């Protein structure tokens, strides 16, 4: 009788790993500490609960690396992408989801699978026996993080990530704000109204930056330092890098036309629909470490949000990851304890989709090993292959930091017909990847 596979963590990666292994015929025990042991960010005991953005980013699988990753996960029968597509919200070219029904979908599918059983409660030590996948994500418990630190000799596992606030749509002043996707992306009226836009003049922008910089911020505990992931910087950290940084980042005023004024906005704050009903919108790119009392005052300086009510304010949390290039082999196993694999954000990938993709690979690799064979990683010219190659040896261990999927991780390619533009090169990347990934699925 084949031994069971134990998975610690029921987030994106753990849920996907459990699904893939069970679908391959392996008995799985999924360990999740919630709801008996909670975190500050989670609200429920559901699997794959989304605690930050509700977006899986671009769904363009022909010219975008994360869209290609979506395609690969669909091709591999991924549960996370199945649930995302079932609860998709209009968001232009992005794949945004209705977060609560999404998590309920994943939870129901896992709980109804005959090969998956569940163990509630915190796992505090890395097990020495059996087959395990650690997929505890950015909110790994302090006890388990310490056990990982002792087993790996890592000096530090923590950096900090931040959560964006959510606004009740009915409290946004639509005589100031307007609905429009940037560059009018999306064919339907629903897609065109997936974003609210709040314009700022130069004076309003300058006053906002002054207030942002002066606002009281969350203090770190003694001995903690902030090493933010550049793709998810708090807005005040961006503002500290230069007064115009936000205006060339999440507040860029391009691709939008204000129907209320002929004056071109100096900056624009975008809010993206956060649920299917359209009652909640999250402020795009506005992760923050301001204290809650400061947030309401600063965010109500945004035109259109003067009387806004917040369903959730922003926050800051520790994000735990290991130095994967020095610790993991190409099967995602801990070199010092090969009975343990790591998956998801704890491996040093960043983003919901990337985390779930590493769970998919870990689940398939573990299932294959339990069945007496070795499943090679996908070729490095695929999105999944590029990511797993990066974290298990492609990155420099001395400077390793969390990474989103991007074409810079892929082996170089020349666009067909000689040197062409970026879009043609990206299309060549995705065409090559799809052929390689399809072949890998038959291994």
KEMIMI-423512 format. One line per field, with one value per residue (C-alpha): residue in three letters; residue number from 1; x, y, z. Coordinates in pm, 1 decimal. Layout:
# KEMIMI-423512
code: ALA, ... .
pos: NUM, ... .
x: X, ... .
y: Y, ... .
z: Z, ... .
END
This chain:
# KEMIMI-423512
code: UNK, UNK, UNK, UNK, UNK, UNK, UNK, UNK, UNK, UNK, UNK, UNK, UNK, UNK, UNK, UNK, UNK, UNK, UNK, UNK, UNK, UNK, UNK, UNK, UNK, UNK, UNK, UNK, UNK, UNK, UNK, UNK, UNK, UNK, UNK, UNK, UNK, UNK, UNK, UNK, UNK, UNK, UNK, UNK, UNK, UNK, UNK, UNK, UNK, UNK, UNK, UNK, UNK, UNK, UNK, UNK, UNK, UNK, UNK, UNK, UNK, UNK, UNK, UNK, UNK, UNK, UNK, UNK, UNK, UNK, UNK, UNK, UNK, UNK, UNK, UNK, UNK, UNK, UNK, UNK, UNK, UNK, UNK, UNK, UNK, UNK, UNK, UNK, UNK, UNK, UNK, UNK, UNK, UNK, UNK, UNK, UNK, UNK, UNK, UNK, UNK, UNK, UNK, UNK, UNK, UNK, UNK, UNK, UNK, UNK, UNK, UNK, UNK, UNK, UNK, UNK, UNK, UNK, UNK, UNK, UNK, UNK, UNK, UNK, UNK, UNK, UNK, UNK, UNK, UNK, UNK, UNK, UNK, UNK, UNK, UNK, UNK, UNK, UNK, UNK, UNK, UNK, UNK, UNK, UNK, UNK, UNK, UNK, UNK, UNK, UNK, UNK, UNK, UNK, UNK, UNK, UNK, UNK, UNK, UNK, UNK, UNK, UNK, UNK, UNK, UNK, UNK, UNK, UNK, UNK, UNK, UNK, UNK, UNK, UNK, UNK, UNK, UNK, UNK, UNK, UNK, UNK, UNK, UNK, UNK, UNK, UNK, UNK, UNK, UNK, UNK, UNK, UNK, UNK, UNK, UNK, UNK, UNK, UNK, UNK, UNK, UNK, UNK, UNK, UNK, UNK, UNK, UNK, UNK, UNK, UNK, UNK, UNK, UNK, UNK, UNK, UNK, UNK, UNK, UNK, UNK, UNK, UNK, UNK, UNK, UNK, UNK, UNK, UNK, UNK, UNK, UNK, UNK, UNK, UNK, UNK, UNK, UNK, UNK, UNK, UNK, UNK, UNK, UNK, UNK, UNK, UNK, UNK, UNK, UNK, UNK, UNK, UNK, UNK, UNK, UNK, UNK, UNK, UNK, UNK, UNK, UNK, UNK, UNK, UNK, UNK, UNK, UNK, UNK, UNK, UNK, UNK, UNK, UNK, UNK, UNK, UNK, UNK, UNK, UNK, UNK, UNK, UNK, UNK, UNK, UNK, UNK, UNK, UNK, UNK, UNK, UNK, UNK, UNK, UNK, UNK, UNK, UNK, UNK, UNK, UNK, UNK, UNK, UNK, UNK, UNK, UNK, UNK, UNK, UNK, UNK, UNK, UNK, UNK, UNK, UNK, UNK, UNK, UNK, UNK, UNK, UNK, UNK, UNK, UNK, UNK, UNK, UNK, UNK, UNK, UNK, UNK, UNK, UNK, UNK, UNK, UNK, UNK, UNK, UNK, UNK, UNK, UNK, UNK, UNK, UNK, UNK, UNK, UNK, UNK, UNK, UNK, UNK, UNK, UNK, UNK, UNK, UNK, UNK, UNK, UNK, UNK, UNK, UNK, UNK, UNK, UNK, UNK, UNK, UNK, UNK, UNK, UNK, UNK, UNK, UNK, UNK, UNK, UNK, UNK, UNK, UNK, UNK, UNK, UNK, UNK, UNK, UNK, UNK, UNK, UNK, UNK, UNK, UNK, UNK, UNK, UNK, UNK, UNK, UNK, UNK, UNK, UNK, UNK, UNK, UNK, UNK, UNK, UNK, UNK, UNK, UNK, UNK, UNK, UNK, UNK, UNK, UNK, UNK, UNK, UNK, UNK, UNK, UNK, UNK, UNK, UNK, UNK, UNK, UNK, UNK, UNK, UNK, UNK, UNK, UNK, UNK, UNK, UNK, UNK, UNK, UNK, UNK .
pos: 1, 2, 3, 4, 5, 6, 7, 8, 9, 10, 11, 12, 13, 14, 15, 16, 17, 18, 19, 20, 21, 22, 23, 24, 25, 26, 27, 28, 29, 30, 31, 32, 33, 34, 35, 36, 37, 38, 39, 40, 41, 42, 43, 44, 45, 46, 47, 48, 49, 50, 51, 52, 53, 54, 55, 56, 57, 58, 59, 60, 61, 62, 63, 64, 65, 66, 67, 68, 69, 70, 71, 72, 73, 74, 75, 76, 77, 78, 79, 80, 81, 82, 83, 84, 85, 86, 87, 88, 89, 90, 91, 92, 93, 94, 95, 96, 97, 98, 99, 100, 101, 102, 103, 104, 105, 106, 107, 108, 109, 110, 111, 112, 113, 114, 115, 116, 117, 118, 119, 120, 121, 122, 123, 124, 125, 126, 127, 128, 129, 130, 131, 132, 133, 134, 135, 136, 137, 138, 139, 140, 141, 142, 143, 144, 145, 146, 147, 148, 149, 150, 151, 152, 153, 154, 155, 156, 157, 158, 159, 160, 161, 162, 163, 164, 165, 166, 167, 168, 169, 170, 171, 172, 173, 174, 175, 176, 177, 178, 179, 180, 181, 182, 183, 184, 185, 186, 187, 188, 189, 190, 191, 192, 193, 194, 195, 196, 197, 198, 199, 200, 201, 202, 203, 204, 205, 206, 207, 208, 209, 210, 211, 212, 213, 214, 215, 216, 217, 218, 219, 220, 221, 222, 223, 224, 225, 226, 227, 228, 229, 230, 231, 232, 233, 234, 235, 236, 237, 238, 239, 240, 241, 242, 243, 244, 245, 246, 247, 248, 249, 250, 251, 252, 253, 254, 255, 256, 257, 258, 259, 260, 261, 262, 263, 264, 265, 266, 267, 268, 269, 270, 271, 272, 273, 274, 275, 276, 277, 278, 279, 280, 281, 282, 283, 284, 285, 286, 287, 288, 289, 290, 291, 292, 293, 294, 295, 296, 297, 298, 299, 300, 301, 302, 303, 304, 305, 306, 307, 308, 309, 310, 311, 312, 313, 314, 315, 316, 317, 318, 319, 320, 321, 322, 323, 324, 325, 326, 327, 328, 329, 330, 331, 332, 333, 334, 335, 336, 337, 338, 339, 340, 341, 342, 343, 344, 345, 346, 347, 348, 349, 350, 351, 352, 353, 354, 355, 356, 357, 358, 359, 360, 361, 362, 363, 364, 365, 366, 367, 368, 369, 370, 371, 372, 373, 374, 375, 376, 377, 378, 379, 380, 381, 382, 383, 384, 385, 386, 387, 388, 389, 390, 391, 392, 393, 394, 395, 396, 397, 398, 399, 400, 401, 402, 403, 404, 405, 406, 407, 408, 409, 410, 411, 412, 413, 414, 415, 416, 417, 418, 419, 420, 421, 422, 423, 424, 425, 426, 427, 428, 429, 430, 431, 432, 433, 434, 435, 436, 437, 438, 439, 440, 441, 442, 443 .
x: 0.0, 138.7, 222.9, 12.8, 141.6, 115.3, 79.1, 117.8, -86.2, -418.9, -343.8, -302.9, 0.0, -114.7, -461.5, -320.8, -61.2, -328.9, -553.3, -278.5, -150.4, -500.8, -591.4, -278.5, -408.4, -223.2, -389.0, -334.8, -357.7, -395.0, -285.7, -429.6, -405.5, -700.2, -953.6, -827.7, -511.2, -578.8, -370.7, -433.1, -503.4, -731.2, -1102.1, -1226.3, -1117.4, -1161.7, -880.3, -714.2, -848.4, -726.0, -593.5, -441.5, -545.5, -824.9, -636.6, -445.1, -306.7, -301.7, -482.3, -312.5, -149.3, 0.2, 217.3, 231.1, 430.2, 169.5, -105.0, 106.7, 129.4, -253.7, -259.5, -17.5, -213.4, -537.0, -365.4, -251.2, -601.5, -525.6, -790.0, -696.0, -744.9, -1065.9, -1204.5, -1075.7, -1248.7, -1571.5, -1579.5, -1421.1, -1501.9, -1477.9, -1133.0, -1029.1, -744.3, -682.6, -817.6, -984.3, -1203.7, -1486.9, -1274.8, -1525.3, -1701.4, -1357.8, -1232.5, -1561.6, -1525.4, -1172.8, -1278.1, -1578.6, -1372.7, -1103.8, -1345.6, -1542.2, -1234.0, -1226.4, -846.8, -807.0, -843.3, -786.0, -595.3, -677.3, -413.8, -70.5, 235.0, 523.4, 819.8, 955.4, 877.5, 1163.8, 952.7, 705.7, 651.9, 568.8, 515.4, 553.3, 326.1, 268.8, 299.1, 370.4, 214.1, 411.4, 366.0, 651.5, 711.8, 735.6, 949.6, 1192.2, 1202.5, 1278.7, 1548.9, 1713.4, 1697.3, 1837.1, 2078.1, 1918.8, 1996.0, 1661.9, 1343.5, 1128.3, 1043.4, 732.1, 435.6, 139.1, -237.8, -438.1, -761.4, -1112.0, -1381.4, -1760.9, -1857.8, -2170.3, -1958.0, -1750.3, -1855.4, -1924.6, -1967.8, -1588.3, -1483.5, -1570.0, -1574.9, -1316.6, -1054.9, -715.7, -685.0, -1051.1, -950.2, -1238.2, -1512.1, -1822.6, -1981.8, -1921.1, -1549.7, -1538.2, -1681.1, -1443.1, -1238.1, -1325.2, -1089.0, -1026.9, -839.0, -596.3, -462.5, -98.3, -190.0, -404.9, -129.7, 135.8, -88.2, -156.1, 217.2, 288.1, 20.5, 137.9, 495.6, 390.0, 137.6, 207.4, 335.8, 333.3, 637.3, 842.2, 916.0, 1268.5, 1516.6, 1291.2, 1389.2, 1184.0, 1298.7, 1004.1, 940.9, 966.0, 646.5, 435.7, 587.0, 379.4, 278.9, 463.1, 784.4, 739.4, 674.8, 993.3, 1187.8, 1074.6, 768.8, 686.9, 730.1, 360.0, 261.0, 469.2, 349.0, -0.7, -121.1, -12.3, -271.0, -233.8, -492.8, -785.5, -1029.7, -1213.8, -1573.5, -1623.1, -1346.4, -1146.3, -841.4, -596.4, -544.4, -200.1, -244.2, -521.1, -606.3, -770.8, -1007.0, -1073.7, -1393.3, -1338.2, -1659.8, -1916.8, -2187.2, -1967.0, -2022.1, -1652.9, -1352.8, -986.9, -749.6, -504.6, -140.4, -217.5, -52.9, 31.8, 191.2, 17.2, -167.9, -543.8, -622.3, -396.8, -527.5, -883.3, -765.1, -506.1, -720.6, -1016.5, -794.6, -835.6, -1099.7, -1410.1, -1322.0, -1392.2, -1679.4, -1557.5, -1627.9, -1376.6, -1467.0, -1102.2, -808.1, -456.2, -209.5, 138.6, 249.1, 557.1, 625.6, 840.6, 1055.5, 1361.3, 1680.7, 1566.3, 1867.1, 2094.5, 1845.6, 1631.2, 1712.7, 1541.7, 1261.4, 1186.6, 1312.2, 1509.8, 1862.3, 1926.1, 1589.2, 1472.0, 1145.7, 1032.6, 939.8, 862.2, 600.0, 440.9, 542.7, 770.3, 1002.3, 1057.9, 801.5, 568.2, 200.6, -106.7, -55.8, 315.1, 249.7, -22.7, 198.7, 476.4, 215.1, 104.9, 461.5, 535.3, 214.7, 287.6, 652.4, 564.3, 294.5, 536.3, 798.7, 543.5, 453.2, 816.5, 926.7, 1084.6, 896.2, 1143.5, 1064.2, 906.4, 1154.5, 1297.7, 1138.2, 793.2, 653.9, 649.8, 988.8, 1139.2, 1011.8, 1122.2, 1460.8, 1503.2, 1425.3, 1617.4, 1942.6, 1896.6, 1906.8, 2214.1, 2168.8, 2365.1, 2110.2, 1796.8, 1467.8, 1104.1, 1023.2, 714.7, 715.3, 854.4, 1014.4, 1351.8, 1358.5, 1317.0, 1601.0, 1644.5, 1464.2, 1476.2, 1138.5, 1055.7, 1166.4, 1458.9, 1472.6, 1123.5, 938.8, 867.6, 517.4, 650.5, 924.4, 675.8, 447.7, 745.0, 815.3, 457.0, 435.4, 755.7, 641.8, 305.7, 470.7, 720.0, 460.5, 222.3, 504.6, 597.4, 242.0, 287.1, 605.6 .
y: 0.0, 342.5, 574.9, 889.4, 1233.2, 1493.4, 1859.5, 2144.6, 2449.9, 2490.7, 2806.1, 2832.4, 2603.1, 2345.2, 2320.7, 2272.8, 2020.4, 1817.5, 1818.9, 1715.6, 1431.5, 1301.6, 1315.1, 1105.6, 835.8, 923.6, 943.4, 1291.9, 1432.4, 1810.6, 1983.3, 2332.1, 2521.4, 2749.8, 2809.6, 2667.4, 2877.9, 3199.4, 3472.5, 3844.9, 3839.3, 3537.0, 3565.5, 3207.2, 2846.1, 2803.0, 2673.3, 2909.7, 3218.8, 3535.4, 3790.4, 4055.5, 4148.3, 3956.6, 3961.7, 3682.0, 3952.0, 3928.0, 3639.6, 3706.2, 3369.0, 3478.2, 3771.8, 3773.6, 3542.7, 3516.5, 3462.4, 3178.9, 3035.7, 3044.3, 2847.4, 2585.5, 2537.3, 2494.1, 2240.1, 2049.8, 2037.6, 2293.5, 2337.1, 2698.1, 2809.2, 2607.6, 2796.2, 3130.9, 3087.0, 2976.9, 3296.6, 3545.5, 3914.0, 4169.8, 4332.9, 4424.6, 4196.0, 4075.8, 3764.3, 3895.8, 3673.6, 3697.3, 3596.4, 3430.3, 3207.8, 3125.0, 2992.5, 2811.3, 2641.1, 2519.2, 2404.5, 2209.5, 2035.6, 1929.4, 1814.9, 1603.6, 1425.3, 1062.4, 1054.5, 1368.6, 1371.4, 1661.4, 1728.0, 2052.3, 2207.2, 2362.7, 2163.0, 2310.9, 2096.5, 1971.7, 1598.3, 1351.4, 1057.0, 1017.2, 1220.0, 1586.4, 1910.3, 2236.2, 2495.6, 2729.4, 3047.3, 3401.4, 3354.9, 3050.7, 3016.3, 3133.3, 2783.4, 2615.6, 2900.5, 2845.6, 2472.7, 2551.3, 2795.3, 2534.5, 2268.4, 2489.6, 2711.5, 3017.1, 3342.9, 3500.7, 3388.8, 3697.6, 3999.2, 4212.3, 4236.8, 4472.0, 4457.2, 4714.8, 4864.2, 4783.1, 5051.0, 5017.8, 5118.4, 5305.5, 5551.8, 5664.2, 6001.7, 5921.8, 6288.6, 6300.2, 5941.9, 5750.6, 5394.6, 5298.4, 5028.9, 5166.2, 5199.4, 5085.8, 4719.9, 4472.9, 4434.7, 4441.1, 4716.4, 4509.4, 4490.8, 4862.6, 4930.4, 4702.0, 5000.0, 5325.9, 5618.0, 5911.1, 6205.8, 6438.1, 6780.9, 6860.3, 7045.7, 6756.2, 6508.2, 6711.3, 6743.9, 6369.7, 6286.7, 6523.6, 6355.6, 6009.7, 6080.7, 6240.4, 5970.8, 5747.2, 5407.9, 5059.6, 4997.3, 4681.0, 4456.0, 4469.9, 4290.6, 4294.2, 4467.1, 4546.7, 4386.3, 4445.5, 4265.6, 4534.3, 4417.3, 4484.4, 4791.4, 4993.6, 5322.5, 5524.5, 5335.6, 5421.0, 5784.5, 5792.1, 5696.6, 6017.8, 6240.7, 6141.9, 5765.6, 5697.3, 5909.6, 5683.5, 5370.0, 5282.4, 5643.0, 5692.9, 5905.2, 5736.4, 5548.9, 5722.9, 5999.4, 6192.2, 6252.2, 6516.0, 6750.5, 6853.5, 6892.6, 6601.5, 6451.6, 6490.9, 6153.2, 5891.3, 5648.1, 5330.1, 5104.5, 4751.9, 4554.4, 4307.5, 4103.2, 3991.1, 4217.1, 4519.6, 4640.9, 4632.0, 4785.8, 4758.3, 5050.5, 4923.2, 4922.8, 5085.4, 4835.0, 5025.3, 5010.9, 5324.9, 5283.9, 5244.0, 5581.6, 5751.1, 5554.6, 5685.6, 6046.6, 6010.8, 5804.4, 6041.7, 6312.0, 6130.0, 6307.7, 6091.3, 5917.1, 6209.6, 6018.9, 5666.7, 5383.0, 5099.4, 4731.7, 4660.7, 4886.1, 4805.0, 4617.0, 4474.0, 4119.0, 3905.4, 3695.8, 3386.9, 3233.5, 3010.1, 3047.8, 2788.0, 2795.2, 2675.5, 2447.6, 2267.7, 2014.4, 2016.0, 1801.3, 2082.3, 1858.1, 1986.9, 1859.7, 1788.7, 1614.0, 1474.6, 1346.7, 1711.7, 1925.1, 2295.2, 2463.5, 2801.9, 3142.7, 2997.8, 2888.6, 3246.7, 3288.0, 3585.2, 3592.9, 3374.2, 3205.3, 3143.1, 2996.0, 2765.6, 2660.8, 2551.7, 2359.0, 2189.8, 2080.5, 1966.1, 1763.1, 1593.3, 1527.3, 1383.0, 1162.0, 1029.9, 949.4, 763.8, 562.3, 464.3, 706.5, 1050.1, 1322.5, 1569.3, 1939.0, 2108.4, 2241.2, 2583.5, 2735.2, 2691.3, 2929.7, 2665.2, 2538.0, 2885.6, 2947.0, 2616.7, 2643.8, 2992.9, 2894.1, 2565.0, 2690.7, 2953.2, 3242.4, 3358.3, 3228.8, 3524.5, 3777.5, 3561.3, 3749.1, 3661.6, 3672.6, 3687.8, 3491.3, 3699.8, 3640.2, 3737.9, 3395.0, 3212.9, 3100.0, 3372.4, 3338.5, 3524.0, 3614.1, 3424.2, 3601.9, 3774.7, 4064.9, 4198.5, 4393.9, 4297.5, 4163.5, 3931.4, 3805.5, 3741.0, 3552.6, 3338.7, 3267.0, 3153.4, 2942.1, 2761.2, 2716.9, 2567.5, 2307.0, 2216.7, 2205.2, 1991.1, 1743.4, 1745.6, 1653.8, 1320.2, 1226.1 .
z: 0.0, -98.9, 190.5, 228.2, 140.2, 416.2, 320.3, 569.2, 473.2, 294.6, 97.5, -279.0, -296.7, -43.0, -194.8, -544.4, -425.9, -247.1, -553.7, -795.2, -575.8, -505.3, -874.1, -940.2, -705.0, -383.5, -41.6, 100.9, 453.6, 442.4, 765.6, 823.5, 1152.6, 1077.7, 1223.3, 1556.3, 1519.4, 1329.9, 1169.3, 1166.8, 791.4, 748.2, 824.2, 768.4, 782.6, 406.5, 192.6, -58.7, 119.3, -52.0, 197.7, -28.6, -384.1, -559.5, -891.1, -1061.8, -1293.7, -1673.7, -1843.6, -2179.6, -2252.2, -2584.0, -2478.8, -2098.4, -1869.4, -1591.7, -1851.1, -1990.3, -1638.5, -1624.8, -1950.9, -1820.4, -1499.7, -1692.0, -1917.0, -1607.4, -1456.8, -1187.8, -918.0, -841.8, -1203.3, -1224.6, -925.2, -1054.9, -1389.7, -1219.3, -1009.8, -1248.0, -1218.5, -1501.6, -1481.9, -1834.5, -1936.9, -1580.9, -1408.5, -1093.2, -877.5, -627.6, -331.8, -95.6, -352.7, -495.4, -159.1, -97.5, -438.0, -360.1, -12.3, -141.2, -411.4, -164.7, 103.8, -144.4, -284.1, -165.4, -136.5, 76.0, 453.9, 689.3, 1011.0, 1191.9, 1414.7, 1401.5, 1292.8, 1488.1, 1380.5, 1049.6, 1044.1, 1007.6, 885.6, 602.5, 285.9, 340.3, 149.8, 344.4, 182.5, 473.6, 272.3, 386.3, 731.0, 843.7, 1219.4, 1439.1, 1579.0, 1238.4, 1103.1, 1389.9, 1313.8, 947.7, 1053.8, 1275.5, 1003.6, 728.9, 917.4, 757.3, 934.1, 853.1, 683.1, 709.4, 500.1, 511.4, 276.4, 292.6, 231.7, 33.7, 174.0, 43.0, 0.4, -5.9, -360.8, -256.7, -57.2, -358.4, -502.1, -869.2, -953.2, -915.2, -993.4, -1311.1, -1439.5, -1703.3, -1761.9, -1855.1, -2235.5, -2253.2, -2223.2, -2227.4, -2484.1, -2263.5, -2060.6, -1747.6, -1822.8, -1894.0, -1547.6, -1359.4, -1235.4, -1062.5, -1122.5, -888.4, -1047.6, -875.5, -964.3, -893.4, -574.1, -453.9, -536.3, -353.0, -44.8, -53.2, -69.7, 221.2, 434.1, 333.1, 435.7, 765.4, 865.8, 1164.7, 1053.1, 1200.5, 1417.6, 1382.2, 1675.9, 1823.1, 1601.0, 1293.8, 973.1, 665.2, 340.6, 110.9, -217.5, -486.5, -659.5, -347.9, -182.8, 63.7, -94.3, 168.9, 92.9, -275.7, -185.6, 21.8, -293.0, -463.0, -475.6, -833.1, -782.5, -723.1, -1021.1, -1243.4, -1063.6, -937.6, -975.4, -1336.8, -1525.5, -1865.3, -2073.1, -1900.3, -1992.7, -1721.9, -1837.5, -1567.5, -1682.8, -1986.3, -1765.2, -1782.5, -1433.2, -1281.2, -1111.1, -1087.9, -808.4, -942.8, -749.8, -881.5, -824.6, -540.9, -551.1, -806.0, -670.1, -729.7, -373.4, -277.9, -454.3, -353.9, -403.0, -663.4, -554.9, -217.4, 13.4, 328.3, 673.0, 798.9, 1125.6, 1082.8, 1239.3, 983.7, 685.2, 694.1, 711.0, 432.6, 194.3, 230.7, 80.9, -252.0, -463.6, -470.9, -144.2, 88.7, 250.2, 181.5, 421.3, 440.7, 452.4, 533.6, 603.6, 497.6, 710.8, 726.3, 789.3, 800.5, 490.9, 536.2, 262.5, 245.8, 46.2, -204.9, -443.9, -164.8, 13.2, -247.1, -519.0, -858.9, -712.0, -464.0, -181.3, 114.8, 47.9, 415.7, 460.5, 124.1, 273.4, 279.7, -19.3, -9.6, -226.5, -277.2, -154.6, 114.0, -171.6, -285.3, -560.4, -536.1, -627.8, -603.2, -938.9, -891.2, -545.8, -675.3, -968.2, -732.8, -534.7, -856.0, -931.5, -576.9, -566.7, -897.3, -812.1, -471.1, -623.6, -883.6, -619.3, -406.4, -714.7, -770.6, -1040.8, -1077.5, -1259.7, -1411.4, -1373.3, -1675.6, -1932.1, -1842.5, -2153.7, -1992.9, -1729.8, -1455.6, -1560.9, -1560.7, -1206.8, -1057.5, -1230.3, -1084.5, -725.5, -726.1, -869.8, -1138.4, -892.4, -703.3, -348.0, -210.5, -335.5, -358.2, -323.7, -407.7, -779.2, -1000.2, -1323.5, -1610.6, -1948.4, -1805.7, -1637.0, -1971.2, -2200.5, -2466.7, -2796.3, -3125.2, -3271.5, -3584.6, -3899.4, -3733.6, -3490.7, -3419.3, -3156.5, -2798.8, -2869.0, -3137.2, -2906.2, -2626.9, -2867.8, -2965.7, -2596.8, -2535.2, -2853.0, -2758.9, -2397.9, -2492.7, -2713.5, -2439.4, -2162.5, -2365.8, -2423.4, -2051.8, -1953.9, -2133.8, -1941.4 .
END
